[in-house]
Amino acid sequence: MMRHLIFSLLVLLTLTMTAQENRLIPAPAEWSPETGSFNLTPTTFLLARDMQAFQDAVTFRDICIDWFDFPLKTAIKEIGSGPYIEVAYDSTLDLPDGGYILVIAPEGIKVTGKADGGVFHGLMSLLQLMEPKPDRTISIPCQTISDGPRFVWRGMHLDVCRHFFSVDEVKQYIDLLALYKFNSFHWHLTDDQGWRIEIKQYPKLTEVGGWRNGTMVGRYSDQQYDSIRYGGYYTQEEIREVVDYAAKRHINIVPEIEMPGHATAALAAYPEFSCTGGPFEVAQGWGVFPDIFCPTEETFTFLENILDEVMALFPSSVIHIGGDEAPKDRWKECAHCQALMQREGLASEEELQSYFVQRIEKYVNSKGRTIIGWDEILEGGLAPNAMVMSWRGTEGGIAAAKDKHQVVMSPNNDCYFDHYQGDPANEPLAIGGMTTLEDVYNYEPVPPGLSKEESAFIIGAQANVWTEYILNFEHVEYMAVPRMIALSEVLWSTNRKSNFDDFKLRLARNLQLLDRQHVNYSRTWQTQ
Ligand code: TNX
């Protein structure tokens, strides 16, 4: 009887131990739990062995204050006596770039990271393991983790045009990306319904293009509008602040400036860059609009000047130029466009779009950057060095990879977080579709039918949060979380077992972290 009891107790103890330890998402490549725990106290030093690691240490200290109201002392020095967390860069680690080794022992913690992001990713794992106690110390279970990412592009997107989100809210979004080891934030800054980035040479882009005189409310089919002036934009100073905030979290921001379509807000401000001359109003409803940039020399100069300011603000090696959903009606009726097509020997308006994108690509390349565009940029011929974001399914991505172009997969079936995540009868109004947590978890970014060499051009994936039907930041959180947590495992983990039940167990524990930050995540998956 006694033996039975001891055995049961042991089983219970092991279970609670694994329960405590096994809440890391994305799942690490290798981990071994050990007995005991490290206790973080206000006298624990966070020691960096080099300047790069010191920057990560300082960011981690800030995050610990934010999350746990816990002040860690930070310094660049060798280990002395007393408990410590030590962080160091090590380019010789036998791990993929961004990988790390995290050793948690009763006497101290060591995080060694490879290349850009390694130490920080290790610290984010550490953060997920931190368990605050009532006496204001923090307990961390002993273990060793050796980890590194599967894909180099682990992205999340946010549309701030259809609805606008403040600098603070964008930072909160970036915090979530950081916690789950995303490294790319695609900031969708311009669209028909609003231009959201200050451009000094063209102040009307935000003065006029940043505001609309009403917004579609409710279902698209109802065609109802309010008449409330709505808008906002980020100053260049605010943009720099966000870029810096993200960089400290090893997240690159890819800005998107839409062309030639989704340009109504820009054309409302500067109608001279359209084919008809306007006038136009910033769009109040959703959808695809016929007035797009006209491919005149003046338009190219305008766009190049804008891109100059954008590239000065964003260090990203990749600049998103949109390229999607550009109806060709205006170009078909435009004498300038038709003459240009004749002169350049272009057989169709699709080829004219390709000419447009190639000119922009040449300009962006001349500044040492690469363009990425939605898969429509394949139509009429892909620009020579362009990367492709495949959203209308996987075909565009497959074609681009076969053509030796780098591809970020973002197919709408699996990666559109504006879709419903559960029965529409119980969910807030969404654009449509159905992408459950399980769909995201089981998503495989490398499509079948590619050879090994071709597959290497699929550099990762990204989920998109379009905000036509997402009115505030709490709703962004509801749509993005926990689906983005599932995607993080798809993108990071090399040993994903595709065991959704196991993922759900870890997720339940992991979400306790987000309760602390009052993140408005969805619980729909709990009833599926
Ligand atoms: C298509 S995805 C769009 C967006 C919409 C989205 C809604 C893409 C490149 N274009 O403009 O917001 O669908 O799901």
Boltz pocket constraint, residues with backbone or C-beta under 6 A from the ligand:
constraints:
  - pocket:
      binder: B
      contacts: [[A, 287], [A, 324], [A, 325], [A, 374], [A, 391], [A, 416], [A, 418], [A, 431], [A, 466], [A, 467], [A, 468]]
      max_distance: 6.0
